């Protein structure tokens, strides 16, 4: 097929533009390295995900994902700066360059991905909207909250999910909106709200910090899909690849049975080509994301595989006590699935 001159000129201009964009891609990793520390946006306080302990040290699944990413880049778990952000400020802070990555209970949605100038890199946690009530209310289903006052967090998908559900069943409710989860929890305990509506993981976390956790019931119904994503700014494919494949590496490690305890021995003795690639015995994975060949190995040794991370922070033996359910591996009936690392 022969193109006429205007079409050839337009295609040539587009090709030059693609080359220019490609040449400029990847500033975030360079900035992180030059700064010497990763700036990671996290929750202001959510047990199991990100919450300071009695010594003021941040703990939780999302916090450790930040630490592991710092290890993948620097091989140093201390080279991360945590930036606590509310739901209403998190995306603005990321877009403004105040943080390098947002790992803070942020649901992947189409409009967020297409209108904010941001990209969700990869799902690291699957959740769903639910409601928590005082156990002695006698409420067993959400539709029984006719005319109830419901605590909600400003700037979250939970506001819309709650409004949509009650509108769909033609039942009135009164929203009381707060900026932070701890404010909503305090209002719930004080009797200002009859229920608290948010993601089930946050409800379980909130219940674990109540004065008497046994007084509260998380109703079993779920009303939405809430896949949590690590968010980055658009236009940086190199950084997108790194954040995405780092997360997959932790899931892949669990699939292969590689843990923080046995990673060193497996790196030294394995003949499995997939394991050798993941642990950096052969260098191609690290080279592809412009990191040391041992990038994934270092991260796994520092924070563990995905299963270790989950059980340590959110699992049934923790105060949060959340079964893995959909956050289990796909081979165990869950949704966690690492794309092929080859």
Secondary structure as GFF3:
##gff-version 3
##sequence-region A 1 342
A	DSSP	alpha_helix	5	24	.	.	.	ID=ss1
A	DSSP	alpha_helix	27	35	.	.	.	ID=ss2
A	DSSP	beta_strand	38	43	.	.	.	ID=ss3
A	DSSP	beta_strand	51	52	.	.	.	ID=ss4
A	DSSP	beta_strand	58	59	.	.	.	ID=ss5
A	DSSP	alpha_helix	61	74	.	.	.	ID=ss6
A	DSSP	beta_strand	80	85	.	.	.	ID=ss7
A	DSSP	alpha_helix	90	95	.	.	.	ID=ss8
A	DSSP	beta_strand	101	102	.	.	.	ID=ss9
A	DSSP	alpha_helix	110	115	.	.	.	ID=ss10
A	DSSP	beta_strand	118	127	.	.	.	ID=ss11
A	DSSP	beta_strand	129	134	.	.	.	ID=ss12
A	DSSP	three_ten_helix	135	137	.	.	.	ID=ss13
A	DSSP	three_ten_helix	142	144	.	.	.	ID=ss14
A	DSSP	beta_strand	149	153	.	.	.	ID=ss15
A	DSSP	alpha_helix	157	168	.	.	.	ID=ss16
A	DSSP	beta_strand	174	178	.	.	.	ID=ss17
A	DSSP	alpha_helix	181	189	.	.	.	ID=ss18
A	DSSP	beta_strand	195	199	.	.	.	ID=ss19
A	DSSP	alpha_helix	200	208	.	.	.	ID=ss20
A	DSSP	three_ten_helix	213	215	.	.	.	ID=ss21
A	DSSP	beta_strand	216	218	.	.	.	ID=ss22
A	DSSP	beta_strand	226	233	.	.	.	ID=ss23
A	DSSP	alpha_helix	237	256	.	.	.	ID=ss24
A	DSSP	alpha_helix	263	269	.	.	.	ID=ss25
A	DSSP	alpha_helix	273	278	.	.	.	ID=ss26
A	DSSP	alpha_helix	284	288	.	.	.	ID=ss27
A	DSSP	alpha_helix	295	303	.	.	.	ID=ss28
A	DSSP	alpha_helix	306	313	.	.	.	ID=ss29
A	DSSP	three_ten_helix	325	327	.	.	.	ID=ss30
A	DSSP	three_ten_helix	330	332	.	.	.	ID=ss31
###
